Amino acid sequence: MEQAIDPKARPGFVGRAMHALASELYPICRSITGNGLRQTLDLVGEHIPLQRFEVPSGTEVFDWTVPREWNIRDAYIKDRSGRRVVDFRACNLHVLNYSTPVHRTMTLAELREHLFTVPAHPTWIPYRTSYYKDAWGFCLSEAQLAGMADDEYEVMIDSSLSGGSLSYGECVLSGNGGSDDEVLISCHVCHPSLANDNLSGLSVAVFLAKHLLARERRYTYRFLFIPATIGAITWLAANREQTSRIKHGIVLSCLGDAGAFHYKKSRRGADVDRVVTHVLRTSGHAHEIRDFMPYGYDERQFCSPGFDLAVGCLSRSVWGEFPEYHTSADNLDFVTPEALEESLDVVTAVVAVLEANRHYVNTSPFGEPALGRRGLYRSVGGSGVGDENLARLWVLNQADGNHSLLDIAERADMPFTLIERSARELVASGLLVDPADVRPDSA
């Protein structure tokens, strides 16, 4: 099993590795249950330590019920000559996801109510589902439909809906500091061949876990690989008591395209919202911060009022707002190694801030300490203060135990990395102390 990312990896290497993972997963026909979902989790488990859970069909999870398990082997529409005019083996989007089995002969007029296209994009195949209402259907391009004669067709979907289970995976990386506090990273793993709206978030999550495996961790990191909506609800129902440990969380999705970054804040407003906002603002990347709304991805489950967790959602292009969304155009060409690596860089920067954010106390608070004799004021008098010196002064001025490093970075309008580096220098010089490091008997 692969584990940590080599910190000396060549620029672009990680992005290409992420795209390679997405490419390996792309052909699998996934759904909210079934063997395709299990196969996906098995492949994730080849990269990071992953525990798989199976929740039986019919299990009540709050106001929902775990559905029957769906599996599919083949599907087609054949013309009189036996030619497959629509072929599941050519593209797994061709079948309405969760279709009930069918095998019959129908006229095109009878078949039309079971056909789905994207008229605005005649060569694209849509992705459609019917998870909770028995139905069957085919998705095809408008061009394919236009080429079908007004004739009879053999229609076959070899699928099953039966008692089984819902599968999801967890990767838990324990903190090294003894704290029970957790950071939740969640992505959905239920869509079939959709590269941005599914596999990009999954790839970023996997490689973030690989990154953290090589590092000391203040927090415990809990990665969830779950089917959308029902997966989050099922996990919450099974882990209701331990959700109090989650101090920060991010849902990852649509992170592989070239669009600007978008972050949707948590319901309650939380430190993670401030951290992501700060990282994006200082990153130089185009971005937009949006307020919470009770629709979207699984952040809405984690932010439901009974839990109200500090969980936001990070993406590039927003679901439903790019034409390729839920169509065959969301393919491996639509996502790029460069965009995936940029997204991973943003998420690792967010984690770095969460890990390093502390409250410090100035040990020499009466007047400004003499930084020059400590080698911490590196400029010629009268030539200007300089960013590094100013950062040290900001930290010393605000380090009263009430202001975190993030508070200071925001007030000083400086990158967190500069403020945090200054704090480490001041700690090394004895001018700054973390109250958590001071034992009561040594105070």
Secondary structure in CASP SS format (residue, H / E / C, confidence):
PFRMAT SS
TARGET T0000
AUTHOR 0000-0000-0000
METHOD secondary structure of the structure
MODEL  1
M C 1.00
E C 1.00
Q C 1.00
A C 1.00
I C 1.00
D C 1.00
P C 1.00
K C 1.00
A C 1.00
R C 1.00
P C 1.00
G C 1.00
F H 1.00
V H 1.00
G H 1.00
R H 1.00
A H 1.00
M H 1.00
H H 1.00
A H 1.00
L H 1.00
A H 1.00
S H 1.00
E H 1.00
L H 1.00
Y C 1.00
P C 1.00
I C 1.00
C C 1.00
R C 1.00
S C 1.00
I C 1.00
T C 1.00
G C 1.00
N H 1.00
G H 1.00
L H 1.00
R H 1.00
Q H 1.00
T H 1.00
L H 1.00
D H 1.00
L H 1.00
V H 1.00
G C 1.00
E C 1.00
H C 1.00
I C 1.00
P C 1.00
L C 1.00
Q E 1.00
R E 1.00
F E 1.00
E E 1.00
V E 1.00
P E 1.00
S C 1.00
G C 1.00
T C 1.00
E E 1.00
V E 1.00
F C 1.00
D C 1.00
W E 1.00
T E 1.00
V C 1.00
P C 1.00
R C 1.00
E E 1.00
W E 1.00
N E 1.00
I E 1.00
R E 1.00
D E 1.00
A E 1.00
Y E 1.00
I E 1.00
K E 1.00
D C 1.00
R C 1.00
S C 1.00
G C 1.00
R C 1.00
R E 1.00
V E 1.00
V E 1.00
D E 1.00
F C 1.00
R C 1.00
A C 1.00
C C 1.00
N H 1.00
L H 1.00
H H 1.00
V E 1.00
L C 1.00
N E 1.00
Y C 1.00
S C 1.00
T C 1.00
P C 1.00
V E 1.00
H E 1.00
R E 1.00
T E 1.00
M E 1.00
T E 1.00
L H 1.00
A H 1.00
E H 1.00
L H 1.00
R H 1.00
E H 1.00
H H 1.00
L E 1.00
F E 1.00
T C 1.00
V C 1.00
P C 1.00
A C 1.00
H C 1.00
P C 1.00
T C 1.00
W C 1.00
I C 1.00
P E 1.00
Y C 1.00
R C 1.00
T E 1.00
S C 1.00
Y C 1.00
Y C 1.00
K C 1.00
D C 1.00
A C 1.00
W C 1.00
G C 1.00
F E 1.00
C E 1.00
L C 1.00
S C 1.00
E H 1.00
A H 1.00
Q H 1.00
L H 1.00
A H 1.00
G C 1.00
M C 1.00
A C 1.00
D C 1.00
D C 1.00
E E 1.00
Y E 1.00
E E 1.00
V E 1.00
M E 1.00
I E 1.00
D E 1.00
S E 1.00
S E 1.00
L E 1.00
S E 1.00
G C 1.00
G C 1.00
S E 1.00
L E 1.00
S E 1.00
Y E 1.00
G E 1.00
E E 1.00
C E 1.00
V E 1.00
L E 1.00
S C 1.00
G C 1.00
N C 1.00
G C 1.00
G C 1.00
S C 1.00
D C 1.00
D C 1.00
E E 1.00
V E 1.00
L E 1.00
I E 1.00
S E 1.00
C E 1.00
H E 1.00
V C 1.00
C C 1.00
H C 1.00
P C 1.00
S C 1.00
L C 1.00
A H 1.00
N H 1.00
D H 1.00
N H 1.00
L H 1.00
S H 1.00
G H 1.00
L H 1.00
S H 1.00
V H 1.00
A H 1.00
V H 1.00
F H 1.00
L H 1.00
A H 1.00
K H 1.00
H H 1.00
L H 1.00
L H 1.00
A C 1.00
R C 1.00
E C 1.00
R C 1.00
R C 1.00
Y C 1.00
T E 1.00
Y E 1.00
R E 1.00
F E 1.00
L E 1.00
F E 1.00
I E 1.00
P C 1.00
A C 1.00
T C 1.00
I H 1.00
G H 1.00
A H 1.00
I H 1.00
T H 1.00
W H 1.00
L H 1.00
A H 1.00
A H 1.00
N C 1.00
R C 1.00
E H 1.00
Q H 1.00
T H 1.00
S H 1.00
R H 1.00
I E 1.00
K E 1.00
H E 1.00
G E 1.00
I E 1.00
V E 1.00
L E 1.00
S C 1.00
C C 1.00
L C 1.00
G C 1.00
D C 1.00
A C 1.00
G C 1.00
A C 1.00
F E 1.00
H E 1.00
Y E 1.00
K E 1.00
K C 1.00
S C 1.00
R C 1.00
R C 1.00
G C 1.00
A C 1.00
D H 1.00
V H 1.00
D H 1.00
R H 1.00
V H 1.00
V H 1.00
T H 1.00
H H 1.00
V H 1.00
L H 1.00
R H 1.00
T H 1.00
S H 1.00
G C 1.00
H C 1.00
A C 1.00
H E 1.00
E E 1.00
I E 1.00
R E 1.00
D C 1.00
F C 1.00
M C 1.00
P C 1.00
Y C 1.00
G C 1.00
Y C 1.00
D C 1.00
E H 1.00
R H 1.00
Q H 1.00
F H 1.00
C C 1.00
S C 1.00
P C 1.00
G C 1.00
F C 1.00
D C 1.00
L C 1.00
A C 1.00
V E 1.00
G E 1.00
C E 1.00
L E 1.00
S E 1.00
R C 1.00
S C 1.00
V C 1.00
W C 1.00
G C 1.00
E C 1.00
F C 1.00
P C 1.00
E C 1.00
Y C 1.00
H C 1.00
T E 1.00
S C 1.00
A C 1.00
D C 1.00
N C 1.00
L C 1.00
D C 1.00
F C 1.00
V C 1.00
T C 1.00
P H 1.00
E H 1.00
A H 1.00
L H 1.00
E H 1.00
E H 1.00
S H 1.00
L H 1.00
D H 1.00
V H 1.00
V H 1.00
T H 1.00
A H 1.00
V H 1.00
V H 1.00
A H 1.00
V H 1.00
L H 1.00
E H 1.00
A H 1.00
N C 1.00
R C 1.00
H E 1.00
Y E 1.00
V E 1.00
N E 1.00
T C 1.00
S C 1.00
P C 1.00
F C 1.00
G C 1.00
E C 1.00
P C 1.00
A C 1.00
L C 1.00
G H 1.00
R H 1.00
R H 1.00
G C 1.00
L C 1.00
Y C 1.00
R C 1.00
S C 1.00
V C 1.00
G C 1.00
G C 1.00
S C 1.00
G C 1.00
V C 1.00
G C 1.00
D H 1.00
E H 1.00
N H 1.00
L H 1.00
A H 1.00
R H 1.00
L H 1.00
W H 1.00
V H 1.00
L H 1.00
N H 1.00
Q H 1.00
A C 1.00
D E 1.00
G E 1.00
N E 1.00
H E 1.00
S E 1.00
L H 1.00
L H 1.00
D H 1.00
I H 1.00
A H 1.00
E H 1.00
R H 1.00
A H 1.00
D C 1.00
M C 1.00
P C 1.00
F H 1.00
T H 1.00
L H 1.00
I H 1.00
E H 1.00
R H 1.00
S H 1.00
A H 1.00
R H 1.00
E H 1.00
L H 1.00
V H 1.00
A H 1.00
S H 1.00
G C 1.00
L C 1.00
L E 1.00
V E 1.00
D C 1.00
P H 1.00
A H 1.00
D H 1.00
V C 1.00
R C 1.00
P H 1.00
D H 1.00
S H 1.00
A C 1.00
END
